[in-house]
Structures are given as C-alpha cells and as structure tokens.
Amino acid sequence: MLFTDRDDAGRRLGAELARYAPDRPVVLGLPRGGVPVAFHVAHALGAPLDVIVVRKLGVPYQPELAFGAIGEGGVRVISEDIVRRGRLRPQDIAAVEEAEQAELTRRAARYRAGRPQEDLHGRTVIVVDDGIATGATAAAACQVVRAQGAARIVMAAPVAPPDALARVGAVADEVVCLGSPPGFSSVGQWYRDFSQTPDEEVVALLAQSPRRPAPAEQAGVEVAVEAAGLRLPGDLTLPPGAGAVVVFAHGSGSSRRSPRNRRVAADLNRAGLGTLLFDLLTPAEEADRTNVFDIAALAARLAAATAWLGTRTPVPPAYFGASTGAAAALAAAAAPDSPVYAVVSRGGRPDLAGSLLAGVRAPTLLIVGSQDHQVLALNREARARLRCESRLEIVEGATHLFEEPGALHEVSALAEHWFTTHRPRPGGSVAGE
C-alpha cells in the first residue's frame, strides 16, 4: 500500500472511519504530520478538529525509553515500573518534566493561536497520525486523552508495523489502520511525498476546521478598590468555581484598560481563574512619571488592594505584573504576611524590587521576549537574586509588548499553567506537589 501524500492518506482513512460519524466524535491530529491526515478525517466525519500535544518523558540516560508522558491541562501519566527499574530519582523526573512542559506549552500556544482546546469529557475521540513507527508516541497520546476524560478512544493511522499496533491496542479501545505491510522500516517509505509539515500549515488547517464555539468572555463587575484612602476603579471577574484570583499590576494607570492585560485576563477567565484589573495610580498621579517608578508606594497600594480583595472572596490571590508593576508585585509578595501564592511578570522590571527580591516566597515566573534584549538581561539578573522557586521563560521572536502573532497567547498559556500548577490545595499543599 502506497500513499501519494498525507492528503491522499487522510481521504482514504476518512472513508474507513466514516462509521464513527453517528458518535459525533472529536478528531485529534498528532502534530505535525498527523494534522493534514486528521483534517480530511474530520471533514469526512463532520467532526471538530484539534491537536493532541503530547510530550514523552524520556529516561535521562536513555531518552528513547519513556517513563511517562504529559499533556495539556496538567495531565501526567507515569510508568511506575520503568521509574523503579530505571532507579529514577524524584529530581531526575522533575528535571525532565520541567523541560518537556515548557516545550508542550510553547507548541500548544503556537498551534492553537488562541483557539480553545476541545472538551473531551465523555466523548468518542479519534486520534490520528500519518503513520505509527514504534507506537510510543501514539500510546502516550491515547493515555493522555484518556486522562483528559475521553469515554472511547480510537487510534487511527494509514500504516504501521504489527508490533506497534499491538502496543497501541493495549491502551486504545480500538485501532484502525489501513495497512500493516511486511518489511516495515519507516513511515516515510509508504508515501511518495513525505515532505515535512510546517507549523504554519498546522495552524492554517486548524483555522479552516469547525470547532465548538469559544466560551463567552466572562462579564466582569465594576468595583471600587479601597487602597491608601482611595477608591480606585477596577473590574473583578470570578468564573463559577474559581479556585484563585489573579490581581493585575501595572506601573501606569493603564492596568484596567490595557488591551494586553485584558486579553491575558480573558484567557485566564476561560481557564477558570478569577481576575482583578484595577488602576494602581489615579490619572493625576500618573501624570507625574516619578510615581510610576515609586516601587515602595506601588507595592503598598497593591498590598492594600489585595487585603480589600480578601474581604470579597476567600480564594487565594496571585499577581500578574507588567512593567514597573512587576517590581511592585514582587515587593508586595515579599512581605512576611503576604497571602499571594504565585507571581508572573510579563516584560517586567523585577530588578527594581532590589533587595526585596530575596524575601519573595511565592513561586515566580518571569516572561520576556527574546528581542527585548535590555529587559531580558535585567530579568536574568533579578532571577539570580530570587530565593524562591522561579523560572525565566523566553518567548522567541517577541519584542517588549508581545505584539507579534501568537506571542501574547503564549504569555497567557505560560501564565495559566504557572497559576494552575502552583495553586494551593485544601490543607495547604500546592498543586503539582
């Protein structure tokens, strides 16, 4: 069996899978090569198309041997048997997971370009690749999909060797393969054209496919935040069941109306996180630029606003700071009685928090564009002074305002993951521990 290209393989596979159309399935393509095949399968079934972004967790001294896999939404599948036989230490596992999680977040943000992930709970899910070689990635994808709530999993591919089909069949409810030829050495040998699928094609195919409607943006409530004897205008949004609320801090008076902050806040709301956007400075105060750099005053005002928020909702607070607001967020978080459980800085100036950085206990994520050279250097210096859990994430190709296509969505994805995985659980533990 020989396929002309991935389009040909997708059409032929779609015809084979047509019997699943009454189940109203979701079709997931394994990027990158599996997405063109999945596109035609989804079209044949009239089904929504999404990607399944999975990262295998390889044993450090034998990367081809996976001890587990991770997926979006904090899904984590671990083989305790391989961990035990490989004598992997907790720090070994944590190091691999941290690296792979960063790459997973980047890829998901790049491919989806702001589109919401399909809800798989209770659904029939068809996972599609352009071929199966060893079955390791396909099996990991099926395990992740199962952990994301799928009721039934069908793994589908145009071609695969018999031993790989058996491996995948152990974790999928059904495996559909058009051919399992003898003498299998690679997937590419069964295609006349097996040229690489670029990221841009993956994004374009997803954009052409029908999806479930994006969740409506949560409606915020206008509030007057009481701080330093002032009533500062703000917008408070608390989605149903919100387990945390993120307070936005910007050194100027633009925090409440900043289009970048509002977009990130909307992404966090869709992920179930509450947000408070308010103006740290009054218009009159902002007119004097020295106020924008008065970190001590900004931090005191932010701490007062956080205390005010605590009288309105019992959920734990976190900070998202930009520009000098990032320094104010870290300075406020350094207070011994600060209730803040996590801090994220977007293109911020954490260095301006000075000696207070050493007192920050909340896990801190610093996000900087790769082309924002001066701020990137300042963030590296600031991170070296932090004593808490911290990470520096660099968004490739982004400048200071993250105006490049997909850059701000990557910021949202990184922030959402940080706030979600570090959120306190009842009893005082932190999610992910």
N, C-alpha and C positions, 0 to 999 in steps of 0.2 A: 504494500500500500504506500503510495507516494502522493504527497500533497503539493499543490502548486505553490501556495504560500499560506499564511495564517488566515487570510480571508476565506480561502477555499476550505481549510480545515474547520473554521468556525461554522460555515454554512452546512457542511456535512455533519458536524457534531450537533448543530441545532436541530437538524431533521431527526436525528436519532433520539434527541431529548424532548421532542415535541409532546410526548405522552405525559410530561410533567406539567404542562400548561394549566390544567384544571386545579393544580395545587397552589396556584398563584405564588410561585417561588421567587426568591431573590437570587440573582446571579452575581457571583463574586469572581473577578478575574485576579489571578496572581500576577502582579507587575514584575517585569514589564511585558514580556512576550505573551502572557496569558490573556491580557486585556483585549487585543484585537480579536482573538478567538471567542472570548466571552461576549464581546459586543454583538457578534452575529447570533450567538446562542440566546442572548437576552432579546434580540429583535425577533427571533423565531418564536419565542415563548410569550412575547408581550410583557416581559418581566423587567423590573428595575435592575440597573447595573451599578455595581460598586466595586471597589477594590478590597482585597483582603491583604493587609500589610502585616507580614509576619517576619520576625527575626529569630533565627535559630540561635540557641546559646551553646556555643562550642566549648568543649573541654580545652583549657588554655594550652596544654602541650600537645593536643590532638584536635585541632579546630573542626575537622570534618566529622568528628564524633559529637553529636548533640546530646547535652544532658537536659535539654528542655527548650522551650520556645516562649516568646512573649508576643502579645498582640495589643491592639488599641484598647483603651478603657481599663488599663491596668491588669489585663488578663495575663496570667502566668501559669505555664504548665511545666512541671519539673519531674524528671525521672529520678526518683529517689534511689533506684537500683544503680543507675550509672553514677550518680553522685557518690554513693557508697563505694562502688568498685573503683571509681577514679580517685577516691580519697580527696575529694574536693573540699577545701576549707570554706567557711562562710565568706571570708574576704575574697576568695577566688571567684565565687559565684557572684558576689556583689559587684566586683570589678567588671566582669563580663556583661552583667545585666545593665550596668550604668552606660557602658559604651553602646550596647545594642539598642537601649531605649532611646538614646539621643538620635541614633540613625533612624529608628522607627518613626519618631515624632517628625523628623525632617521630611521623610518620604511621604508620610500620610498628608502632611500640610501641603507639600508640593503637588501631589496628585489630585487632592480634592479641591484645592484652590478655593476654600471657603464653603464648599458644599457639605451638608451634614452627613454623617455616617448613617447607613441604613440600620434600622432597628431589626435585629434578627430574632428576637424573643418569640418562640412558638412557631417560627416559620420553617418551611422547607427551603434549604439553601443549597444551591448548586455551585460548587467551587470548580473553576475552570483554569486549566493551564494549557500551554501549547504542546506539552508532552511531559512525561514523567521519566526521569532517569533512574535515580536511586529510590525515590519515594520519600525521602526525608523531609523535603520542604512541603510536599503535598500532605503528608501525615501531620506535620506540625500545624498546617493551615486548618485541617479538619479538627484538630484538638482545640485550637483557639476558637474556631467558630462554635464548637460545642460549648465551650466555656462562656461564650457570649450569648447563649440562650437558644440556639437553634434546636428545633424539635426533630428535624430529619436532615441528614447531610448526604448529598450525592457528590462524589468526586468524579469529574469528567475530564477526559483528555483525548486527543486524537490518537496518540501512540504511546506505548510503554512496554517494558520487558515484563515477563510473567512474575519474576520475584518482587518487583516493585509494586505490581498490582496487589500481590498478597499482603505486602507491608501496609499499603494504604487501606486495603479492605478490612484490616484489623481495627481501624479507628473510624471509618466511614460506614454509613448504613448501606450504601450501595456504591459501586464503582462502575462507570460507563466508559469504555474505551473502544475506539473503532478498530484498532489493530494492535496485536502483540506479536510482532514478527520475530522469527528466529534470527540469530546473528545481530542482535541489537547492540550497538556500541555507543550511540549518541542520538539525541532527539533530532539534531540538525540533518542527519543523513536521510531522514524521511521527508524532507522538504526540498523542493527545487530552489526556492528563495527563503532563506532563513536569516535574512539580514536583521540587524539589531533594531529593536523598537525604541525610539527615543522617548524621553519623558514628555515632550510636547505632544506626541501622538496619544499617549495615555490620557493626558488632561483633555485633549480635544474629543476623544471618544466618550469619555465620561460626560462631558458637557452636552453631547448630542443625545444622550440616553435619558429616558424619562426616569424621574426619581419621585419618591414621596415628597409632598410639599414640605418645604423647610418650616421648622417650628416658628410660629409667630413671635416677633420680638416681645419680650416681657414689658408690660407697661410699668414704668416707674412712678413712684409717688413723690410729689414735690414736698420737700421738708425744709425746715429752718434749723440748721445745725448750730447748737449753742456751744460757743468756744470763746474763751478770753473776753467774756462780756459782750460778745457779738452774736448776731443771728445770721449765719452765713447760708445762702441759698444752696440747695442740693437736690439730688434725685436718688431716692432709695428704692431698689428693686430686690424683692425677696421671692424667688420662684417657690412653688409649693415643695415643701420638704427640704429646703435649702439647708445644707449642713455646715455652711460657712458663709461669711460675707466679706468681700474684698473692698477695702477702702482705697480710693484712688487719690494720689497726692501729686500735685504739680506745683512747681515753684511760682508760676504766674497765676493769674486769676482765670486761666483758660481750662482748668480741670473739668469743670462741669460741662462745658460746651466743646471741648476738644474733639474733633471728629475721630482722631486716632484712639483716644481713650474710650469714646462711646462705642467704637467698633469692637475693641477688645472686651469692653463690658458686656456687649450683646452676646459675644461668643461665650463668655463665662456664664451668662444667664442661661443660654441654651444648654450648657453643661450642668445646670442645676445649682450654680453658685450665686449667692446674692452679691449685690454691688452697691456701693455708696459713692457717688461722684458729687463733690462739692467744691466750692471756691475757697482755697486757703486764705486768699487775700481779697480785700474789697477793691473795687475799681480805683478808689483814691489811693490806697496803699500800693497797688500795682504800678501806679504812675511813677513812684519813686523806686528806681531799679535796685537801690540798696536793699529794699525789703525782700526782693526775690532771692538774695544771697544771704539773708539773715537766717541761717540754718537753725540756730537755737530757738528763735521765735517761731519759725515754721513748725519745728518739732513739737514745741509746747502746744501750739494750736492743734496740731494733728492728734496729739495725745488727749487733749480735751475733747475733741470731736469723737475719738474712739470711746472715751468714757460715756459721752452722751449716747452713742450708738448702743452701748451695753445696757442702757435703760430702755431701749426699744426692742431689742431682740437678744435671746440668750445664746445664739450661735456664735462660735469663735470667730474673731476677726483676723484678717491678713491685710498686708499692704501691697499696693502696686504703685511704684513711684516712677516718675519721669523727670528728666532734667534735674533741677535742684531739689525737686520733691523726693527724689530717690534718697538724697542725703538726709532730708528731714525724716523720711520713713525709717531709715536705719538708726538715726539718732533717737527717735521716739521708741523704737524697738529695743534700744539698749538700756532703757530704764528698767530697774530691778522689778518693778511691778507691772511691766507691760504684758497685756494679755495676748499679744499678737503671736500667731503660731507659724507664720511664714512671710517672707518678703520677696517680691520680684521687682527688679529695676529694668526699665526699658530705656536704653540710650541715656542712662542717668549719670549723675556726678557723685557716686558714693564716696569718692575721695574727700569731698567737702565735709563729711561727717568726722574726719580727723581721728583723734584718739578714741572717740566713742565707738569706732568700729570693733574694737577688741571686746566690747561689752555686749555685743549683739548675740543673743542665744537662738533666735528664730532661724531656721534654715533659709538661706538666701540664694536666690538665682539672679545672676547678672546677665542681661541680654544686650548685645551690642552688634551693630552691623560691621561687616568686615571692612567696609570702605570708610568707616568713621574712625580714622586712624588715631587721632589725638584722644578721643574719648575711650577708645579701646585700650590704649596704653594706661590711661588713668584708672580704668576698671581693673586691669591686671594688678596695678599697684595696690588698689583698695582691697582686692580679694586676698592679697598676701597678708593684710593686716587683720582679716577676719579670723575669729577663733571658732566660729560655729560651722556647721555643715554648709558648704557653699559650692556653687558651680558657675562657671562662665560659659555661656552659650553664644557662639558667633554665627550670625545669620549671613551666609555667604552672599556677596553682591549687594548687600543693603547699605544705604547711607544713613545719616543721623535720624531722619524722620521716617525711615522704613517705607518710603513711597514706591519702591519697586514692586512689580507684580508678585503677589504671593508672600512678600516679606512680612507684612503685618499679620497675616493669617498664621505664619509660622510663630510669630511672637505669641499670639493667642494660644496656639497649641502647646507651646512650651510652658506658658503661664498656667494654663488649665491643668496640665499634668503635674506641675510643681504644687499647686494649691490642693489638688485632689489627693496626691500620694502622701502629702505631709499633714493632711487634716487630722486633728485629734479624734480618737475614738472614745466612746464612753469608757470611763475607767482610767483615762489619762494616757493610753498608748497612742502611737501615731500610726496612721495608715501606712502600710508597707513594711512595718517592723515585723 
